[in-house]
């Protein structure tokens, strides 16, 4: 526990000032986080870091994250997909169609999540803090309410400690914290829409956590990485954010 607290304090002291300042330091931070996240997935799959598919995937990720205009990012993914599929032929199926599918899914999971991180920050610091408070409140509420009142398992095969009561408590805690945040620093166009969005995002955040747990269970690893002592890897810390940020950015665009 002491190690987790020390790591959290050090990470927050680096992460939060960069998020607040934004601009090129935030862009660099996002690139670093996304690169480590993709590396963690590739390592889970036991694909060589210096193989052609890995090199292509990292290059596509870096090109995808850059804030282009006119949907150039999508074409980067398409070109990456074609190259990976071509490599299945060149390698005579040593690199299989399933491997190519894994790499593309990993690129979408990490790339879209962190691209949305950049776009949400561009929309305004209030939205980033909204996402961070929402995830913190959901995780804390699910943990403490689950420990106090949890009886029914939420998804025992994937994450045996999570309960239905905890999941509901996480949503309720998110609603409470977000309401206080909106009262102290109004930013939403409608309070009712904010509450609806919070319920949806809190649920998706918990699903993101379960998806990451499913990855790790499938590949037989305890943590996605070890870059954050006591916390695991980047994906262990950003699993929920990678799910909610694309949806939050979509809400921002359509509301």
C-alpha positions as CSV (number, residue, x, y, z in Angstrom):
1,X,0.0,0.0,0.0
2,X,2.8,2.4,0.8
3,X,4.4,1.8,-2.5
4,X,1.1,2.4,-4.3
5,X,0.7,5.7,-2.5
6,X,4.2,6.9,-3.2
7,X,3.9,6.0,-6.9
8,X,0.5,7.7,-7.1
9,X,1.9,10.9,-5.6
10,X,4.9,11.0,-7.9
11,X,2.8,10.2,-11.0
12,X,0.2,12.8,-10.1
13,X,2.9,15.5,-9.6
14,X,4.2,14.8,-13.1
15,X,0.9,14.1,-14.8
16,X,-1.4,16.8,-13.6
17,X,0.8,19.9,-14.3
18,X,1.4,18.7,-17.8
19,X,-2.4,18.1,-18.3
20,X,-3.1,21.6,-17.0
21,X,-0.5,23.2,-19.1
22,X,-1.4,21.3,-22.3
23,X,0.3,22.2,-25.6
24,X,3.4,20.3,-26.7
25,X,4.2,18.8,-23.3
26,X,0.8,17.2,-23.2
27,X,1.2,16.0,-26.8
28,X,4.5,14.4,-25.9
29,X,3.0,12.8,-22.7
30,X,0.2,11.3,-24.7
31,X,2.6,9.9,-27.2
32,X,4.7,8.3,-24.4
33,X,1.6,6.8,-22.7
34,X,0.2,5.5,-25.9
35,X,3.5,4.0,-27.0
36,X,3.9,2.2,-23.7
37,X,0.3,1.0,-23.8
38,X,0.7,-0.6,-27.2
39,X,4.0,-2.1,-26.1
40,X,2.3,-3.7,-23.2
41,X,-0.3,-5.3,-25.5
42,X,2.3,-6.5,-27.9
43,X,4.3,-8.1,-25.1
44,X,1.2,-9.9,-23.8
45,X,0.8,-11.4,-27.2
46,X,4.5,-12.4,-27.2
47,X,5.1,-10.7,-30.6
48,X,8.7,-9.5,-31.0
49,X,9.1,-5.8,-30.4
50,X,11.5,-5.5,-33.4
51,X,9.4,-7.5,-35.8
52,X,7.9,-6.0,-38.9
53,X,4.3,-6.0,-37.5
54,X,5.4,-4.3,-34.3
55,X,7.4,-1.6,-36.1
56,X,4.5,-0.9,-38.5
57,X,2.1,-0.8,-35.6
58,X,4.2,1.8,-33.7
59,X,4.6,3.9,-36.8
60,X,0.9,3.8,-37.5
61,X,0.1,4.7,-33.9
62,X,2.4,7.7,-33.9
63,X,1.0,9.0,-37.2
64,X,-2.5,8.3,-36.1
65,X,-2.2,10.3,-32.9
66,X,-1.0,13.5,-34.7
67,X,-3.8,16.1,-34.9
68,X,-4.3,16.1,-38.7
69,X,-7.3,17.4,-40.5
70,X,-9.6,15.8,-43.1
71,X,-9.6,12.3,-41.6
72,X,-6.0,11.5,-42.5
73,X,-5.8,9.6,-39.3
74,X,-8.3,7.0,-40.6
75,X,-6.2,6.5,-43.7
76,X,-3.2,5.8,-41.5
77,X,-5.1,2.9,-39.9
78,X,-6.2,1.6,-43.2
79,X,-2.7,1.6,-44.6
80,X,-1.5,-0.1,-41.4
81,X,-4.2,-2.8,-41.9
82,X,-3.2,-3.4,-45.5
83,X,0.5,-3.7,-44.6
84,X,-0.2,-6.2,-41.8
85,X,-2.4,-8.3,-44.0
86,X,0.2,-8.3,-46.8
87,X,2.8,-9.4,-44.2
88,X,0.7,-12.5,-43.5
89,X,1.4,-13.5,-47.1
90,X,5.1,-12.6,-47.1
91,X,5.6,-14.5,-43.8
92,X,3.8,-17.5,-45.2
93,X,1.3,-17.4,-42.3
94,X,4.0,-17.3,-39.6
95,X,2.3,-14.1,-38.8
96,X,-1.3,-15.1,-39.1
97,X,-4.6,-13.4,-39.9
98,X,-5.4,-13.7,-36.2
99,X,-2.2,-11.9,-35.3
100,X,-3.0,-9.1,-37.8
101,X,-6.4,-8.8,-36.2
102,X,-4.9,-8.5,-32.8
103,X,-2.5,-5.8,-33.9
104,X,-5.3,-3.8,-35.5
105,X,-7.6,-4.2,-32.5
106,X,-4.7,-3.0,-30.3
107,X,-4.1,0.0,-32.5
108,X,-7.8,0.9,-32.3
109,X,-8.0,0.4,-28.6
110,X,-4.9,2.4,-27.7
111,X,-4.9,4.8,-30.6
112,X,-8.5,5.9,-30.5
113,X,-8.4,6.2,-26.7
114,X,-5.3,8.4,-26.5
115,X,-6.3,10.4,-29.6
116,X,-9.6,11.2,-27.8
117,X,-7.4,12.1,-24.8
118,X,-5.8,14.8,-27.0
119,X,-9.1,16.0,-28.4
120,X,-10.9,16.2,-25.1
121,X,-8.0,18.3,-23.7
122,X,-8.3,20.5,-26.7
123,X,-12.1,20.9,-25.9
124,X,-11.2,22.3,-22.5
125,X,-9.5,21.4,-19.2
126,X,-13.0,21.1,-17.6
127,X,-13.8,18.1,-19.7
128,X,-10.5,16.3,-18.8
129,X,-11.0,16.9,-15.1
130,X,-14.6,15.8,-15.5
131,X,-13.4,12.5,-16.9
132,X,-10.7,12.1,-14.2
133,X,-13.1,12.9,-11.4
134,X,-15.7,10.5,-12.9
135,X,-13.3,7.6,-13.1
136,X,-11.9,8.3,-9.6
137,X,-15.4,8.4,-8.1
138,X,-16.5,5.3,-10.0
139,X,-13.5,3.3,-8.9
140,X,-13.6,4.5,-5.3
141,X,-17.4,4.0,-5.0
142,X,-17.3,0.5,-6.5
143,X,-14.4,-0.5,-4.2
144,X,-15.8,0.8,-0.9
145,X,-19.5,0.1,-1.5
146,X,-18.6,-3.3,-2.9
147,X,-16.6,-4.2,0.2
148,X,-19.3,-3.0,2.5
149,X,-22.4,-4.3,0.8
150,X,-21.3,-6.5,-2.1
151,X,-22.9,-9.9,-2.3
152,X,-23.7,-10.7,-5.9
153,X,-20.7,-11.2,-8.2
154,X,-20.7,-9.0,-11.2
155,X,-18.5,-11.1,-13.5
156,X,-16.8,-13.7,-11.4
157,X,-14.9,-15.4,-14.3
158,X,-13.3,-12.2,-15.3
159,X,-12.9,-10.2,-12.1
160,X,-14.0,-12.2,-9.0
161,X,-13.8,-9.3,-6.5
162,X,-16.3,-7.1,-8.4
163,X,-19.9,-7.1,-7.3
164,X,-23.2,-5.8,-8.7
165,X,-23.7,-3.7,-5.6
166,X,-20.2,-2.2,-6.1
167,X,-20.9,-1.4,-9.7
168,X,-24.1,0.4,-8.8
169,X,-22.3,2.2,-6.0
170,X,-19.7,3.4,-8.4
171,X,-22.3,5.0,-10.7
172,X,-24.0,6.7,-7.7
173,X,-20.7,8.0,-6.4
174,X,-19.8,9.3,-9.8
175,X,-23.1,11.1,-10.0
176,X,-22.5,12.7,-6.6
177,X,-18.9,13.8,-7.3
178,X,-19.8,15.1,-10.8
179,X,-22.7,17.1,-9.4
180,X,-20.4,18.8,-6.9
181,X,-17.9,19.5,-9.6
182,X,-20.5,21.0,-11.8
183,X,-21.8,23.1,-8.9
184,X,-18.3,24.4,-8.1
185,X,-17.2,24.9,-11.8
186,X,-20.1,24.8,-14.2
187,X,-19.2,23.6,-17.7
188,X,-22.0,21.4,-19.0
189,X,-24.7,22.8,-21.4
190,X,-27.4,21.0,-19.4
191,X,-27.3,19.5,-15.9
192,X,-29.7,16.7,-16.9
193,X,-27.6,15.8,-19.9
194,X,-24.5,15.8,-17.7
195,X,-26.2,13.3,-15.3
196,X,-27.2,11.1,-18.2
197,X,-23.7,11.2,-19.7
198,X,-22.2,10.4,-16.3
199,X,-24.3,7.3,-15.9
200,X,-23.3,6.1,-19.4
201,X,-19.6,6.9,-18.9
202,X,-19.4,5.4,-15.5
203,X,-20.8,2.1,-16.8
204,X,-18.5,2.2,-19.8
205,X,-15.6,3.0,-17.5
206,X,-16.3,-0.2,-15.4
207,X,-16.6,-2.1,-18.7
208,X,-13.2,-0.9,-19.7
209,X,-11.8,-2.2,-16.4
210,X,-13.4,-5.6,-17.1
211,X,-12.0,-5.7,-20.6
212,X,-8.5,-5.1,-19.4
213,X,-9.0,-7.8,-16.8
214,X,-10.2,-10.1,-19.5
215,X,-7.0,-9.3,-21.6
216,X,-4.8,-10.2,-18.7
217,X,-6.7,-13.3,-17.8
218,X,-6.6,-14.5,-21.4
219,X,-2.8,-14.0,-21.7
220,X,-2.0,-15.2,-18.2
221,X,-0.5,-12.0,-16.8
222,X,-1.2,-10.3,-13.5
223,X,-0.5,-6.7,-14.7
224,X,-0.2,-5.2,-18.1
225,X,3.3,-3.9,-17.1
226,X,5.5,-2.8,-14.3
227,X,6.2,0.8,-15.1
228,X,4.2,2.0,-12.2
229,X,5.3,0.2,-9.0
230,X,2.3,-1.0,-7.0
231,X,-0.1,-0.1,-9.8
232,X,1.1,-2.2,-12.8
233,X,1.3,-0.8,-16.3
234,X,-0.1,2.1,-18.2
235,X,-3.1,0.1,-19.4
236,X,-3.8,-0.9,-15.8
237,X,-4.2,2.8,-14.9
238,X,-5.8,4.0,-18.2
239,X,-8.2,1.1,-18.9
240,X,-11.3,2.9,-17.9
241,X,-10.2,6.2,-19.5
242,X,-9.5,4.5,-22.8
243,X,-13.2,3.5,-22.9
244,X,-14.8,6.7,-21.8
245,X,-12.8,9.3,-23.6
246,X,-14.0,8.4,-27.1
247,X,-17.6,8.5,-25.9
248,X,-17.0,11.8,-24.0
249,X,-15.5,13.3,-27.2
250,X,-18.5,12.1,-29.2
251,X,-20.9,13.7,-26.6
252,X,-18.9,16.9,-26.9
253,X,-19.2,16.9,-30.7
254,X,-23.0,16.3,-30.8
255,X,-24.3,18.2,-27.9
